[in-house]
Amino acid sequence: MTTTAKPLPDHGTLSRHKYHGCKCLTCRVAYSAYAKKRRRHSAYGTWNPFTPAEPVLQYINQLREAGAPVDVIADAAGVTRQTVARIVYGIPAGKPTTKIRRESADAILRVRIQDCNLSNGSRIDATGTRRRIQALVAAGWSFVALANEMGFNDRALTSLARAERVTVATARKVKIAYRRLLILTPEQHGVHQQARSLALRVAAREGWVTAAAWGDEAIDDPKAHPNVEDPQAEPSRNELASLRRADVEHLDQFGVCEDDIARRLGMAVSTVHAIIRELRVGERRDRTKAAA
């Protein structure tokens, strides 16, 4: 069985000189600078090259949850894979380390999920993908129009607008289309006024916001909140019911089946069925009596 040799650290790093015995000029200069810094801080009693590993471990776990493997995180940070493995798994001692060198900690904490070279099939957090689709709908793009522009069918795109995890390939496809469509208007791509109005009503009911409420980085941050300068009052229960009723009526007029209406609007099929029955009878139920 053939084994692949692990790559050595780059020249000019402390690890390459100290642990791998490299005597090249670049490595000797790097070690000399490190030794000088250590002597100076030791003389002043301020030599403390280590920092707690717990905050770094938490950040690594966030990147892993977003779809980045340990070795990919290490490569993106420019540290050895053993360094990250010791923090996560405790290799080779079997117990995760509690301290890490400050330089390594800083390098790892600078890594973003975008810096990790993930395969197309890797599954990552869908926050940015979800918000980009929602922002375009809030700008008046219908799901059908967006599906055509992004290369999905409208059923899949509706699911993506509420997804928790997506593949890297899907996230990239949505991101590319989002950047292109931001400078266009739905009308420029033949989105009819009725479809645009329906998209706006869905966005209002769901609380979706346009791209203006997100910054370039905030849109991918699960902890970020939209920046709405002039927030409007929350719609009342009756207003929400009226919006839902109008959405159902519009789709029903175009012959969309009840299951598809429920899926597109995020409603229960039984609710859609009841609304359509009311519309065809021409009167609304007395929900007070129904509840009694």
C-alpha positions, 0 to 999 in steps of 0.5 A: 500500500502506497502512502502519500507523504504529508506536505512540509510547512512553507519555508520561512515558518518556525515549524519548518526550521524547528521541527523539520530541520530546514537550514535555508536562509529564509527559515534561519531568518524567520527563526532568528526573528522569533528568537529575538522577539522571545528574548525581548519579551522574556526580559520584560516578563511579557513573554506569553506566546499562547492563548486559550484554544476554546474561542478558536475551537468554537470558530472552527466548529462554525466553519465545519457546520458551514461545510468546511472540513478540518484539513480545508480550514487548516490549508485556508489558514496557512497552518499545519493540519496537525495544529487544527486537529489538536484543537478539535480532536486532541491528536495525538494525545487524545484530549483537545489542547487548551492553548494555541500559539497566538499566530496560529489562532489569529490565522485561523480566526481570519478564515472565512467560509469563502476562503475554503476551497469546497467541492460543488457537492459539499453542503453548507449553511443556506443563509446567504442563498435563502436571503438572496432569493428572498431579496429578489422576490421582495424586489418584485421578481416572481419565482417563475422568472427567478427560476428561469434566470437561475436555472432551477424549476420554480418548485425547487426555487421555492424550497430554496427560499426557505432552505437550511442547507444547500450544496456549494454548487447551488449557493454559487449559482444563486449568488452569480444570478443575484449579482446580475439581477440586482441591476435589472428590474423585473419589468425588463425581463417580462415579469407581468404586473400581476406576477410582480404584485404577487411577489411583493405580497408574498415578501410582505407577508413573510417579512422578506427584505430587499438587497438594500437592507443587507450589506455585502457580508451581512447577507451571509452572516446568520447572526446579522439582521437586516438594516431597515431604516424606516420599518413599517408597522407589523401587519395585523392578523386581518391584514395578513389574512387578506394578503393570503386570500388575495394570493390564493385567489390570484394563483387559483385564477391561473389554474394552479392546483391547491397543492402547488398554491400551498407550496408556493405560499408556505400555507397548509393545503387545508387552508388553501382548500377552505379559501378557494371554497369560500371564493367560489361560494362567494362568502366567507366563513364565520370563524367565530362560530367555527371556533366555537 
